[in-house]
């Protein structure tokens, strides 16, 4: 059931929503009204299209899927799979920008990346960032002073503490998109840290960058966004980057749908190869039957 939510004035001149298309931004604001009191919702493009785009039949499930891919790449939402095998999403900065006095219990599982501290590799950005004047963030930190590890993605580290009685809850916010000042600070433990696994040598961003550079013309943003999601799944599964790269080469040559990438990677990994020097020749009927078979047949 939809809820009354708050959209701050700063949202319309913030960098993070400006990195996605207008339809993706509209879908993002619509998700604020549909998510539960913890910012979670089922990742079902067809259902979301019916809830948010029912009077816009031209923007259906495929369009919403493209919107969600862009929002995930911009780290405005995080798409994940629950233990029950179903797909979910949650709004990354929901707790900062929505104040819920009496939050109800959530029927959706928590995000493994943000609620349980499993590091998430950043997805490739599908839209060029829009430059805008730096605005002071909480604690006097400006966007120009914040470090940026990936192009178009700003990472802020805002140490803060909240005292309740005798308890003090330290919190460090990481990789939160800039969406204005916060209503409240829920407190969370830093993601990653000394116990986090070592990063992969080749990242999703690297592979998508190589793919784009090898194209004669830059592919559409929706294609890059969906390819980025497929590449991330393959790398998370443990597929070697060289195999993923070979699959991307075949995808670029054939111009297929991004969701065919796993099949192309499988083809590149397990395609049968001929012995060196072997030339395949099609069978044909012999011109001289007697010479071929030793007599008339």
LINMOSUL-V368841 format. One record per run of one state. SS is the DSSP state (H for helix, E for strand, C for the rest). FROM is the first residue (numbers start at 1). TO is the last residue. If there is no record, write none. Layout:
# LINMOSUL-V368841
ss: <SS SS>
from: <FROM FROM>
to: <TO TO>
This chain:
# LINMOSUL-V368841
ss: <C H C H C H C E C H C H C E C E C H C E C E C E C E C E C E C H C H C H C H C H C>
from: <1 9 14 15 19 22 35 40 43 45 53 61 74 77 82 87 92 94 98 136 137 142 143 150 151 153 154 160 165 167 172 204 215 221 237 241 255 258 271 289 294>
to: <8 13 14 18 21 34 39 42 44 52 60 73 76 81 86 91 93 97 135 136 141 142 149 150 152 153 159 164 166 171 203 214 220 236 240 254 257 270 288 293 297>
